[in-house]
Amino acid sequence: MFLGAHMSIAGGLHMAFERIMRVDGTALQIFTRNQRQWKVPPLTEYDAELFATAWAQWGDYPVAAHDSYLINLASDQDDLLKRSTLAFAEELRRIETLAIPFLVTHPGSHLGAGVEAGIERYAANLDRAIEHSRTERGLILLETTAGQGTNLGSTFEELAAIIAASAHPDRLGVCFDTCHAFAAGYDIRTPETYAATFAAFDRVLGLSRLKFFHVNDSKNELGSHKDRHEHIGQGTIGVEGFRNLMRDPRFKDVPKTLETPKKEDLQDDVRNLTLLRELAK
């Protein structure tokens, strides 16, 4: 079972491994840079070596990177689109340099142009960024979203449409965020609704596309379209929903990371991970 958390890279990329080891995590997600800025500092050979050494000391466990929230490949604004395409290509180059297999991304916002136009634009610009990056490895994981505002990706059908429209479907997978999916209307709280949700996922996308989970409870109700993460078992999904997921043999080897609130002592992560491990038994 690969279970961990998103960790800060304060003090250097390699420091994320020190933090994940403090909570006994066996899966990790990071930003490879300051995700609130467009300017990306170059990744030096020394950075990459430190990162590889720290990863080896931690163990042969899975790592994903998340791209910057500033990026919107579905935008119709020329300046934002140009910045987004260049930034996403750079994200792909960074994960290839660091040997990180996954890049998790939110599928952008159509900004009022409508879902169909947004998907078309997103897929075309995603392809442009992939080609501009000149990378060959690194799976882009389209994250399920809560459907706030004009955000794309809140239905399995929208994610499938992006994959179908892309010239590089072999580079695309899915990251299932429990909070986002629940906020979008996919219930996992009972064995019946859980089974129905993943039967729908399998029918529309195929379970083989599901490569990563974000395990987050939700502050808001089913179908609220609000993206507010809560500690495991303390939100509206509740303990039973996570028991369903943690005991599903199909996803035993799919990495799962928390994105729940925490302080520097990481005790919140420890508590959430302890509960998830208990539920898996």
N, C-alpha and C positions, 0 to 999 in steps of 0.2 A: 504494500500500500504506500503510495507516494502522497504525503500530506504535509502541507507547510503554509507559507504566508508570503504576501508581498512585503519586501523589506527595503528600507532606506539604503541609499548608496552614499550617504554623508561620510566624508573622509576618504572616499575612493570606491570604485566599483567593487573591489575585492572585499570591502567591509560588510557587504550584504551576507557573505558566507559566515562571518563571525556572528552576525545577528541570528541567522537561521539555525546555527548550531546551538545558540543559547536557548532555543525553544524546542530542540530535538526535532526540527523539521526535516522532511525528506523530499520536499518540493519547494521551489522558490520562484517568485516573480519579482522583477525589478524594472525600473526605468534605466536606460543606459546613459541618461543625461538629465539635466534639469528640464522637466517636461513643461514648465511654464514659460520657457523662452524659445524664440525661434533660432537664436544663435547657438550653434552646436560646436563645442570645442573639439579639436581633432583627437582621435583615439590613438595614443602612442603605442609603440611596440611594448614599452615598459608596462603600460596599463594592461595590455592584453596578457602579458606574461604573469603579472601579479594575479590577475583574474583566474587564469588557468591553474596556477599553483594553488590558490585558495580553494578553487572548485575541487581539485584533486584531493586536497586535505579533507574536505567535507565528505566526499564520496561520489560514487557514480549515480547521482540523483538528477532528476530533470529540472531544467531552468527555462523559464519563458521571460521575454521582455515585453513590456507594454509600450506602445508608441505615445507620443505627446498628444495631449487633449486639444492642442491648438490646431492640429491637422484636420482639414475637412475636404476630402477628395470629391465630395458631391456639391461643392460650392459653385455658384454661377458668377462669383466675383473674381475677375481675372487675377488680381494681385494675390488674394488669399489662395486661389487655386495653384498659382505658380509656386508660392511659398510651400504649400502643402505637398505638392508633387516632389519638389526637391528635398523637403524634410523627410518624407516617407522613404524615398530612395536611400537617403543617408541612414535612416533607421535600419533598413535591410542590409546595408553595407556593414553597419556596426555589429549586428547580430552574427553576420557571417565571419567577421574578424574574431569575434569572441566565441565562436562555435556554439552559439545558442540556437537551438533548433526551431523555436517558436517566436513569432511576433504577434501579440494580441492587439487588435485594433477595433475601435467602434466604427461602424460603417457610415459615418458622416451624416449630415443634415441637408435635406433638400431645400431648406430656407424658403418654402412657399411654392416651389416649382411643381410640387406633387411627387408622389412616391415613384411612379413609373419613370418620370424624367430624371428624378434623383438617382434611381438605381442605374439607369443607362449612363448617366454622367459619372457616377461613382466607379462603375466597372471599367469604363474607358480610361479614367484617370489612374485607377489602380494599376491597370495594365501598363500605362505610360510610365508610372513610377517603378514598377518591376523591371521594365526594359531599360530605363535610365540607370537603375542601380547596378546593372551588369552582374547581378548575383545569380547563383545557380542553386543555392541551398536556402533553407529557411522557409518554414511553412507559415503563411499568414493566416492567423486564426480570427475570423470574423466573430465578434462577440455579440451574444444576444443582448438586446437593449430593452429598456423599460418603455420606450415609445413616448418619451417626453417631447413636447413641442413638435418639431419637424424631423426628429431623429429617425433614421432608417434602421432596420434590423430588429424590430420588435416581434416580427412573426417569422416562423420557420420558412414560410413561402418567400418572404423578402430576401432572406439569406440565400435560399436556393436560386432565386432569380439573379442575384449578383454572381453567383458561381457559374450559372448557365450563360451569363452574358460575357464572362471573362474569357480572354484568349489563353489564360494560364490556370485552368481549374485544378491542375495537379499541384499548384502552389498554395491552394486554399483549403482550410479546414474551419472548424467552429470551436469557439470557447463558450461553454454554457455557464452563464452567471445565474445562480439560483434566485437572487434578489430581483434582478432585471426580468427574468422570465416570469416570475411570480407577479411582478408589477404589470407585466404585459398581458397577464391573464392565464398563464400556464400553471395549473395547480399541481403540487407534489405532496400535499399534506396527508393524504390517505393512500393506502396501497392501490386503490382503484384509480384515483386521479393521477397518481404517479405513473401507473402503467399506461394510462391513456396519453399522458404528455409525451412519454418516450416512444410510444407506438406512433404518434404523430410525427415526432422527430425522425424516426426511422423511415416512415413512409415518404416524407417530403425531402429529407436530406441524406438519409442513410447513416446509421450509427457509426460507420467507419470514418465519417468526417469529424466526429466528436473527439478532440484530442486533449482537451483541458477543461477543468472546472474552476470557477470562482465560487467558493462556498461562503455565502453571506445570507444572514436572515434579513427580513425586510421590516422597516418601521411602518410601512403603509400596507393597506389592504390589497387583496387580490384584484388585479385589473386597474389599480390606481394610476398607472403610468408615471409613478414617482420613484426616482432612483435614490433611496435612502437606506444605507446599509445598517444592520443591527447585529449585535452579538448573537451567536448561535443559541437558539432556544429561547431568546428574549424578545423575538419579534413575532410577526403574524404568520410566518411559516411554521415555527415551533419545532420542538424536538422530534416529533414523529416524521415530519417531512425529511429531516436530515438522516433519521434512522433508515428510511426507505432508500435514500441515495447511498449511504455508507455500506449498506448490506447488499447492494445490487452487484452480483458477481461479474456482470458485463463491464463494469467500470472500475473493477478492483485495481487495475494497472494504469488507469487514466489519472494523471496528476491533478491534485486539488489544492488550491491555495486560498487562504483567507484574504479578504480585503476589508476587514472590520476595524473600527477605531481602536487606537492604542496609544499608550504613553511610552516614554523611552525605556522603561524597565521591562517592557514586552510581556508583562504578566497577563494582560488581556489575551494575547496570542496563546500563552500557555494554557489558560483556562478553556479557551475555545477548542484548541487542539486536543486537550485531554477529554473533553466531552465528545468530540467527533470520534476519537479512538474507542471510547466506551461504546458508542452507538454502533460501531463496526463489528463489535464482538457478537 
